[in-house]
Amino acid sequence: MSQVYGSEAPRAHRQAEHQPPARFLVLIESGGVAVARLFLETRQQVADFDAGTGETAQMIAGLVAQQGADGAEWDRALEGHSLAERRAAQVFVLPA
């Protein structure tokens, strides 16, 4: 049995560098399912999830999509998608 009374005191917070914010949200079809993908400014993917979620709608509310992600800047980031999927994609630039 423990001789400690109550809860353990919280440990000191460790300062760590935060990940930069996502700058692009790409809505793209993948195998017949719409997927939302978040990318950094460098086009590095940081998350992907079902495009039908309420969070997706909140993130793009009031934003205007650019049609297509078939430019050279998206080649590496979306290399697993066909050209048709990339041309049909919607790209949203997220506020900083």
C-alpha positions as a printed Julia matrix, in Angstrom:
96×3 Matrix{Float64}:
   0.0    0.0     0.0
   1.25   3.48   -0.87
   2.28   5.91    1.83
   1.49   8.88   -0.42
  -1.61  10.92    0.29
  -3.52  12.65   -2.54
  -2.56  13.16   -6.13
   0.89  13.42   -7.59
   2.06  16.97   -8.29
   2.16  17.83  -11.98
   5.55  17.6   -13.61
   7.3   20.66  -15.0
   6.25  21.54  -18.55
   8.92  20.75  -21.09
   9.31  23.43  -23.73
   9.44  21.93  -27.2
   9.31  23.52  -30.6
   5.82  23.39  -32.05
   5.05  22.18  -35.53
   4.3   25.02  -37.94
   0.61  25.5   -38.76
  -0.96  23.73  -41.73
  -1.27  26.07  -44.73
  -3.18  23.94  -47.25
  -6.21  21.68  -47.03
  -6.72  19.51  -50.1
 -10.01  17.74  -50.72
  -9.27  14.86  -53.07
 -10.92  11.61  -54.02
  -9.0    8.47  -53.2
 -10.46   5.15  -54.31
 -13.98   6.57  -54.45
 -13.77   8.21  -51.01
 -13.27  11.94  -50.42
 -10.23  12.61  -48.23
  -9.08  15.84  -46.62
  -5.31  16.23  -46.42
  -3.48  18.91  -44.46
  -0.11  20.18  -45.67
   2.54  22.54  -44.36
   3.83  25.44  -46.48
   6.52  23.02  -47.74
   3.8   20.65  -49.01
   4.69  18.1   -46.32
   1.57  16.19  -45.31
   0.75  16.39  -41.61
  -2.72  14.8   -41.46
  -5.43  13.14  -43.49
  -9.01  12.34  -42.55
 -12.51  11.81  -43.93
 -13.55  14.91  -45.88
 -17.14  14.51  -44.69
 -16.42  15.46  -41.09
 -17.75  18.59  -39.45
 -14.2   19.71  -38.72
 -13.49  19.87  -42.45
 -16.51  22.1   -42.98
 -15.38  24.38  -40.15
 -11.86  24.69  -41.55
 -13.0   25.71  -45.03
 -15.96  27.9   -44.02
 -15.66  31.2   -45.87
 -12.66  30.08  -47.96
 -12.65  29.82  -51.74
 -11.09  26.71  -53.25
  -8.59  26.65  -56.06
  -9.52  23.94  -58.55
  -6.88  21.33  -59.17
  -3.66  20.21  -57.53
  -1.9   19.15  -60.72
   0.9   21.72  -60.63
   4.53  20.72  -60.2
   4.5   21.92  -56.56
   2.05  19.11  -55.74
   3.84  16.3   -57.63
   5.63  14.79  -54.64
   2.89  15.49  -52.07
   0.16  13.81  -54.11
   2.19  11.24  -56.02
  -0.19   8.39  -55.04
  -3.11  10.03  -56.84
  -3.95   9.86  -60.52
  -3.81  12.97  -62.7
  -7.61  12.95  -62.94
  -7.95  12.88  -59.13
  -5.44  15.72  -58.81
  -7.21  17.84  -61.43
 -10.55  17.36  -59.63
  -9.06  18.2   -56.21
  -9.97  21.35  -54.34
  -7.13  23.24  -52.66
  -7.88  25.63  -49.79
  -5.23  28.03  -48.48
  -5.69  28.2   -44.71
  -5.21  31.48  -42.86
  -1.94  31.89  -41.0
